[in-house]
Amino acid sequence: MTTPLLSISWTDRITGRRGYLVIDRLVRGVSSGGLRMREGCTLAEVAGLAQAMTLKEALHYDPEGRYIPLGGAKGGIDIDPRHPDAYGVLVRYLRAMRPYVERCWTTGEDLGLTQDRVAQAAAEAGLTSTIQAVYPLLDDERAARARLADALAIEVEGFGLDELVGGCGVAESVLTVLDREGTPYREARAAVQGLGTMGGATARFLARAGLRIVAVADVAGTIANPAGLDVEALLAARDAHGTVDRAALRPGDVELSGDAWLERGADVLVPAAVSYCIDVSNQARITARYIAEAANLPVLPVADALLAGRGVTVLPDVVVGSGTNAWWWWTLFGDVRAHADEAFAKVRQATRRLVTETLDRAQSDGTTPRMAARAVAAERLPLMAEQFGR
């Protein structure tokens, strides 16, 4: 891992809770990366996520597009988002980080936080917006902000468009690999860990494509049904943190341990909740052919190597989970309008291209998709620097 440009550790003066900001790289003076909140969050974790954001940005670089790639960054707060002190800590963290948000760090929701909650806390901390650092790069700031506001107000069947675009990209990555191997969608089974924003949307898109969702996991455990779960019913029974009310389960649905989703006979696993959840020991239980990393860094590198040795393909988070970040910037810079169908089409097209490019590169280099994606991003970073400057 390279040394980040900036690394900050912060301690809340009231609760003693710790928070972190790591800016891995600036492009045109600006970086991009969400703010997560979870018990046990560490500086090393945030640094790794910041580096991953640099790669996500670089992979979507298009010299013909209006979207100007940014550098990578990440914020993190070590507290359970359900804790009574969590919101106050969030406000004080953003107040402390205000100079960076104003000038060089654009941020938004990540694990443990919703966009509405981040925006509310940012306003209380005195910020105009959590993405205001990018405004000087816009050709027409007023029109761009109006376009993004219109897009964020769009609802699709009761769900915000911003809640759906990320899952659309994850699902498309799965559909791309199934198409490559010639597997009909209705013959494929998937298990999803996490039924929050990303995991919930992914499960919905996969189910609507025809895949059988045989297991989903949340903080209360795994819900499984080999005949397939009623995804829409489970989504409707979620609370704000993605936990399903078990009263909504149907006959045939069973409750299992939290890690049972790893071995429920799925062809595809989608870890969409927490980082580092697939390690050296539990990777041996996995029989799926593919893992699509919807969460940030859910598969440890050593586990990734062991899985590759067993013929399991891990689609890396920097490709699979990049749809939400890219959509924000496509919309703000004007590559897409505030329109759901246009947003989904752009996300699907870009994801399919990146997954195909990554898998082709891995095959030609004789390496893993994770290493292939890093190689592709590394080739694009100098091009970005040449066109836009560091």
N, C-alpha and C positions, 0 to 999 in steps of 0.2 A: 504494500500500500504506500502511495506517495504521501509526502508531508502536506497537510492542508495549508491553504493560504492563511486561515484565521481559525483559532480554536478558543472558545470562551466557556468557562465554568462559572455558574452563578449560584448563589445560595440565598434563598428567601429569608429575609430578616425576621419574619413572623413565625414561620413553621420550621425553618431549617431545611426545607426540601431543596433538592438540587435541580438545576436546569442547565442545558448546554446549547450552544450554537457552534456549528462548524461550517465554515465556508471553504469548500474544497478548491473552487476556481471561480474567477470572474470572467465574463465575456462582455465587452463593452461596459465594464464596471458594474455588472449586475449578476446575481445568482438566483437560483430557483430551487425550492425544496420545502416540503411540508413540515408541520410541527406535530410531533406525536406526544402522547401522554400515557405512560404506563408505569406501574410499580416496578422498580428495578432497572429502569432505563439508565444507560451508562454513556460516558463520553466516547468510549471506543465504539459502541454501537452507533452513535450519531455520526461519528467520523466515517464509518463504513458506509452508512446510508448516504452521506453527502457525496462520497466518491461515486456511488452508484448513480446519483442524480446527474453528475457530470456526464456519465456514460449515456444515460437516458436522453439528455439534451442532444448530445453529439449524434446519436443514432438517428434522430429525426431531422438532422441538418439537411436542408434543401436549398441550394444557392439560388433557385428560381422562386422560392416561396417568400411571402411577406413575413412569416414567422421568423423572428431573429432568435436563434438558439442562445441560451443563457448559460452561465456556469452552474455548478452543482453546489447545493448547501442542504443543511438539515438542522432542525431544532428538536429538542427533546426535554421532557420534564419528568422527573422521577416521582410520580404519585399516581395512585389508582384514580382514573377519571370519575369513579363513583364516590370517592371520598368527599365528605362535606367541605373540606378545605380546598378542593381541587380548583374550583372556579376562581377563588381569590388568588391562588398561586398563579394561575394562568394570566390573570390581569396584571399582576405584579411582574411576572416574567416578561410579558410584552412591553410593559412600561420600561423595564430595564433594557430591553433590546430595541427600543424605539429608534435610536439613531441608525441602527443597521437596517431596520425595516424601511425607514424613510429613504435611505440612500442606496443600499446594495443587496438587500435580501427580500425576495418576494416569497411569500409563504401561504399556506392554507391548511386544510384538514389533512390529518394522517391518523394513524392508529390511535384510538381512544378519544378522538375529537371529531366533531362535525363542523362543516364549514360555517353554519349559522352560529355555533358557539364560539368559534375562533373570531368571526367578524364582530360579534357582540362584545367580546373581551377586548378586541383591538380598539373598538370605538371608545370603550371605557378607559383604555390606556392612553387615549388622546391621538390615535392614529386615524388618518383619513381613510386608508385602505391597507390591507396586508400585501397588496401588489403595487403600491404607489411608486416603488423604486424604478419600475419599468416605464412609467408614464413618459419620461423625457425621450424614450426611444420611439414613441409613437408618432406617426405622421399627423394624425388628427385625434388628439386625446379625447375630446368630447364625444366624437362619433364612436371611438373604440370602446369607451366606458359604457356608453349607451347600448352598444351591441352586446357586450358581455352581460350587462344587467338584464337585457331582454332574454338572453340565452339561459341565464341562471333562473329566470322566472318560468321557464317552460316546464310543464308537467306532461308526462307520458303515462297514461293509465294510473294516475295517482302517485307517480314517482317523479322526482325532479330529474331533469335531463342530466345535471351534473352528477347525480347518483348513479346513472346508468351507463355513461360513456366508458368508464373504466372497465366495468364488467363486460361490456360489448367487446372491448379489445381482448380481454382474457379469453372469452368464449371463441372469438375468431381465431386466436392462436391454436386452440384445441381443434377447431374445425379444419384448420389448415393442415395439421399433422395427420388428421384422419383422412383427409382428401389425398394426401401424399401416399398413404399406404393403402388407399382404396377401401377403407372401412365405411360402410353405410352408417349414418348417424344413429339410426334406430337400433343398430346392433351394438352400440357402444354404451358403457356404463361409466358414471363419474361419481366421485365423492368429493365434497367440498368442506374444508375446515374454515369456519367463520361464516356467519350469515349477516354480517354488517353490510356497509355500503358496497364494497367490492365483491365479497362473496355472495351476497344476496342477488346482486345484479347478474353475476356470472351464472349462478344456478338457474336464474330465470331464462337467460339467453340460451343456455345449453339445453334446458328442458324444452324450450320452444323450437329449438332446432331438431328435436327428436331424441336426444340422449336420455337415458334412464338415470336419474339421480338416485343412487342407492344408499347414500349416507350423507348426512350433514352434521357438523359438530359445532357446538357453541360452548360457553363457559360451564354449562350445566351437564355436558356430556355429549354423546353421539346419538343421533336418531337414525335408524337404519330400516330399510325395507328392500329386500332383494327384488321385489316386483316393481319398485320405483316409488318414490315419495311424491306427495302432492305439494310441489314447490310453492305454488301460489298460496295455498292454505298456510304453509309454514311462514311465508313472508308476511302474510296478513297478521300472524300471531306473534310477531317479533316486538320486543320493546326497543327503546331508543339505543340500546347497546348491542342489539342483534341477538338477544336471548329469546328463544322460542317458548311460548306458554305451552307446556306439555298437555294441557287440556285440549289442544287442537289436534293431537295425534289421532290417526285413524286405526281401525283394526288392522293388524299386520305390521304396524310400525312398532319397533322395539327400541328401548332405551339401553344404551351400552356405555362403557367407560369413555372418557374423553379422547383417548387415542385410538379407539376402535376403528375410526374412519380410515386408518392406514391400511387395513386388511379386510375390507368388505367386498372383495371380488370386483373392484372397479378397474377399468382399463386406463382411466385418467384420474389422477389426484390433483386437486386444486387447493393448496394451502393458501388461504386468503386472510389469515388472522394475525399470526405473530411471527417474529423472526426466529431463526435457529431452532425450529420445531422438529426438523428431521436431522438426526445426528447419526453417529457411527453405529449405535446400538439398534435404534428402531428402524433404520433403513433396511435391515435384513428382513423385516416383516413385510416389506412392500412387494407386491406382485404385479402392480400396475405397469403398463408399458411406458406411460408418459406422466410427468409431473409438470404442471404449469404453475410457475411461481407468481401468484397474484399478490402475495404479501411481499414485503421487502426482506430479501435474504432469508427465506425460510429453510433452505437446505444448506447445511454447513459444507464448506468446500471439500473436506475430506469425505463426507458422505456423498457428495456429488461424484467424486472419483470412483467410489465403491459402487454406486448405482450404475455409472457408465460401464464399469467392468461386468455388470450383470445384465447389460443390455437395456437398462432403463434410461430413457431420454429425458433430461431435465431442461425444460424451456426456461431460460433465465428471466429473472424479474425485470431487468433493464429493458427487455423487449416486451414481455407479457404484460407488465403492469404500467406501461408508459402512456397508455391512452388518455387517462384523465389529464395528466400534466400537458400533453401535447394539445389536447382539445382546448384547454384554457387559452393557450397562446395562439393557436390557429384562429380562435374566435376573436381574441383581443386585437390581433394584428390584421385580421380581415381575410384569412385564407378560407374560412367558412362563415356563412351567415348564421344568425340566431334562428336555426331551424333544425328540428330533431332529425329528420330523414337525412339532411345534408351532413349533420354531425356524425351520425352512425355510419354513413357511407364512407366518409373520410377516415374514421377510425378503423373500419374494416379494411379498407384499401391499404392504409399505411401498415397496419399490423400484419396483414398477409404478406406484404412485401418484405417486412423486416424478419418475420419468422422464416420465410423461404430463403432469404439472403443468409441468415444465421445458420440454418441447417445445411445449406449448400457449402458454406465456408467451413463448417465443422467437418463435413465429409471430405472436402478437398485437402484440408490441413491435417486430417486424422486426429482431431481433438474434440473436446466437448463443446456443446452449444454455448456454454457460459464463456469459455475462452475465445470462441469464435466471435461472439458479440463484442467482447472487449477489444479484439483485434480490429474489428470493423470500426468501432468508436474511436480507437486510437488513430486510425487513418484519417478520420474526419476532423479530429481536433485541430491539427495544423491547418486544414483548409478553412475552418472557422476563424482561427487566429489571423490567417492571411486576409480574409475578407472583412472581418469585423474588429480585429485586434483583441488582445487579452482582456 
